């Protein structure tokens, strides 16, 4: 490298001139080859980034399909929903095994979580509790991958339901409490508190049950924003009243039986005034059976017979495993000594048991289940 000094016109200060060494043609080619190869690697990675198996339209369509199924699930025959839920769920899994932009991956994980949640509900309603628990665990894993607090809270609600309908009531209450620790908008807080209340009442924790019912009411009053998806993922006021009626009956006492009747009647009125797709058949069954049980506990068998008519006159394939269990329990209660084998009580019991048996037959629910 040559260094020279010189003076410009006007007596300017000396400046240093640096001359870079000249490269021979061969040396230039030797240096440029690895740089060019390195640039090729960058170009290949740019093409890799651009490669994806979904676009915004695919993601939007999947979200729309999930929303439609979530809403119609509560009012349409179960097996009509199952085939499409399974098809979309498997499709979401396949898309996630490919490549997409990170934002789209997050959206796909959320849709997969919801579809697994719907699959869990299918199994729960058919009494396949182990399969329901498996789908729920996968839903939780997908919700965690999506980083969605609301979906994580909702999955805890489903896990609480599974525990409740398998007789693990204390665990059901704990899972509902765990769900309430997630920061989520919409009605999920009221849902989880209602689930905790019902489970606590069953194990005899009347104080905890009534406190949780109050928490559910407060959560309803301060709901910020609506639920992102309706139907199964929503928690309307009608459902909250239905849960409250069941809880009050479990707590016991005549005063609470009267309150339970009011809650069940309110649930029925709200559901019947809702749009067709929002009229939850299962919750209408449950509320009518709670009404029947409330009248029974008050010694009003005429009221019991009137209220159970809605359920007994319905098609057995519309009845979930939980409704069958309610029918069975109500029938057994009518065998109690307080009814003394009265003809009306015997007739009611026989009708309830007959309906429970019909709804439990394989013909009512085809045996093919999601795995």
N, C-alpha and C positions, 0 to 999 in steps of 0.2 A: 504494500500500500504506500503510495507516494504522498508526502506532505509538503506543501509549498507555501511560502509567504509572499505577499505583494501589497502595494499601496495603491488605493484607488485615487482618482482625481479629487483635489480639494484636501489632500492630506488626511484622508480617513484612516481610521485605525486598521491595523493589520487583521486580515481574516484568514482563517485556516481553511484550505481546500483539501477535501479528502477524495481520493480517487479509488473507487472500488476495483478490485482485481477483475480482469476480464476472464470469462469462462470459455474454455474451448468448446466447440460444437459437441464433442463427445461427452464432456462433463455436463453440459446443459441437458442432454438427453438422459444421462444417468440420474440427474437430480429430479427431472420432470416426471419420470416413470412412476416412482412411488407416490408422488403427489397426485398424479392422475388416477392411480389405482385407489387412493384414499378417497378422492372425490366420487368415484364410482360407488364405493361403499355407502357414502352419504346419500347418493341418488337412489340406491336400492332400498335404503331404510325409508326414504320419503315415499317410495312406491308401496312399501309394506304398511306404512301408516294409512295410506289411501285405500288399501284393500279392506273391505268390510262386507258382511253378509246381510246387513240391514240398512235401511235409511229411515228418515223421520216418518214416512208414511207407514212403514211396517210397524214401527213402535206405536204410532197413534192408533192404528187399526187394532192392535193387540189390546191396548188400554181400553178402547171402546168396547171390544168384545167382552173383556173382563167386567166392565161396568154393567153391560147388559145382562150378563149371566148372574152377577151378584144381586141385581134387582129382581129378576124374574125367579130366582131361586126360592124366595120365601113364599111365592104364590102359585108356582107351577109344579106339576108332578115331578117327583125327584128324579126318576129315571130318564125323563126328557132332558134334564140338565146334565146328567152324569157323562154321557158320551161326548158332548162338546167340551165340557170341563177337562176331561182327560186328554182329548185331542190337542186343545190349546196349551195345556200344561206341558205335554211332551214336546210340542213345537217350541215353546219358550226355552226348555232345557236344551234343545238342539241348537237354537240360535246362540245361546250363551256358550256353547262349545266352539263357536266360531269367533270371528273378530268384528268389533265395532268400536266406535268412538267411546271413550270412557263415560260420557254423559248418557249415551244410549245403553251402555252396559248397566248402569245404575237403574235406568228405567225398566230394562228387561228383568233385572233381579226383583224389582218391586212387583212387576206383573206376575213373575213366577211365584213370589211369596203369596200373592193373593189367590192364584190358581191352586197352590198347595193348600191354602186355607179353605178354599171351597171343597177340595178333595177331602180334607179332614172332616168337613161338615157332612158330606155325603156319607162317609163311613160312620160318623157319630149318629146320624139319623137312622142308619140301618142297623145300629147296634154293634158294628165292627170296631170296637174300641181300640184294639191294638193297632190296627191299620190307621185309625184316626190319629193316634199318638205319633205314628211314624210320619204321616203327612205334616202334622203340626211341627215336628222337629225340623223337617226340611223347610217349612215356611219360615221358621225362626232363623235358620241359617241364611236363607235368601234375604230376609229383612235386615239381618245384620250386615250382609254384603252391600245392601243398598243404603245402609245407614239411616233407616227410616224409623224414627221413634214411635210414630203412630201405629205402624204395622207391628212393631215389636210388642207394643201394649196390647194390640188386638189378638196376637197369637197367644199371649198369656191368658186372655179371656177364653180362648178356645181350649187351651190346656186345662183351665179351671173347670170348664164344662165337662171335659172328658173325665177329670178326677171326680166330679160331682156324680156323674151318671154311672161310675163304677164303684160308688160307695165310699170314696176316699174324701170325706167332706172337709176334714181339717186341712188336707193338702189343697183342696179346691179353694178354701179361704186364703191360704198362704200364697197360692199362685195369683189370685186376684190382687192381693196386697202388693205382690212383686210387680205386677203390671202397672199399678198406680204410681210406681216410682219413675216411669218413663214420662218425659215431657211431650204431651200430645194434645192436639186441639180436637174440637168436635165433641161427640158424645161418649168417647171411650172412658172418660173418668166416671161418668154416671153408670156406664155398663159394668165396669170393674167393681165399683162400690155396691151395686145391686147384686152381683154374683157373690161377693163377700158376705153380704147380708143374708142371702138365702142359705149359703153353706153354713154360716155361723148358727143360724136358727135351727138347722137340722141337728147339730151336735149339742143343742141346749144352751148355747151362749146367747141368751136373750138380750143382754146388755150390749154385747158386740154387734148383734144383728140390728138392733134398733139404731145404734150409733152409725152403722154403715148405711142404713136407709136414709138417715139424715144427711150423711155425706153425699149420697146420690142425689138428693134433692138440691143441695147446695151446688153440686157440680152442674146440674141442669140449669140452675139460675145464672151461672157465670160462663156458660159455653161461649167460647171465642171461636168464631168461624165454623163453617159446616164441615161435615165429614166429606172427604175427597170422593169416596165411592158410596153409593146408597145400597139399599137392600141388606144383605148379610153383614156388610161392614158398617152400616149405620146403626144407631141406637135411638129410635124414635121415642117420644114420650109414651106412646101406647105400650111399647114393650116394657118400659120402666114401670108403668102401672101394673102390668101383668106380673112382673117379678115381685113387686111390692106385695101384691095379693098373696102369692105363694109364701113369701117370707112371713107375713102376718099370721097366716094359718099355722105355719110351723111353730111360731112363738107361742100360740095358743091363747085361750081365754075368750069369753064371749064378746068383750068389747073389741078385741082385735079381729074376731070373726066378722063382726059388723063392718069394721074398717076394710077387711079383705074383700068383702062383697062389693063395697063401693069402689075399691081399686080395680077389681075385675070388671065391673060394669063400665067403668071409665075406659079401660083398655079396649073393651069390645066396641064401645061407641066410637072411639078414635080410629080404630082399625076400619070399621065399617064406613066411616066418612072419608077414608083415604082413597087414593087412586087404586085401581085394580091390582097393579103390579106391587103395590106397597101393602096390600092386605095379607099379612102373614097368616097362612092357614094354621101352622103349628101353634102360633101364639093365640089365635082365636080358639083352637081346641083347648089349650092350657087354661085360658081365662074362663071358658065355659065350665071346665071341670073344677076349677077353683070355686066358681060360683056354686056349683052343685055341692061341693064339699062344705062350703060355708053354710049353706042352708041345712045340710045334714047335721053339722055340728050344733046348729041352733034348734035341732029337732023338727025342722020343716021338710019332711020327705016329699011333699007336693012340689016345693020349690026345687028340691034336688032332681026330681023326675023331669020337671020342665027344663032345667038348665042342661041336663045331660043329653037331651034330645038332639041338639045340634051335632054332637059328636057321634052318637049312635046311628044317626041317619046318614052319615057321610060315608064315602067310599073307603074301605080299609087301606087301599094302597096310598092314601093321602096321610096315613098316620105314621109318625116316626116311632122309633123304639122308646123314646121318652114318654110319648103319649100312651103307648101300650102299657108301660109301667104304671102310669098314673091311673089308667082304667083298672088295672089289677089291684092296686093299693086301695082305691076307692071301693071296689067290690068286697075286699076283705074287711074293710071297716064296717060295712053294712052287716057283717056277721056278728058284730058286737052284742053283748048281752043287753045293752040299753034299748035295742030294737026288738028283743024278745021273739025273734023269728016271725015278726009281723009279715003278713002276706005282701004288702007293698015293698018292704025292705028286701024280701026274698026275690020278688020279681025284678027289682032294680039290680040286685046283685047278679042274677042270672043273665040279664041283658048285658051288663058290663063285662062279665067274664066271657060271654059268647063273642062279643065284639073284639075283645082282646085276643082271643084265640084266632079269629078270622084274620085280624091284622098281622098276626105272627106267622101265618102260613107262608110257605115259599112262593105261592102264586101271587101274594100281595106285593112282594118285592123280589124281582129276579135275582138269582144268586150271584151273578157276575159282579164282582166288586173291584174297585181300584186297588192296586197294590203299592 
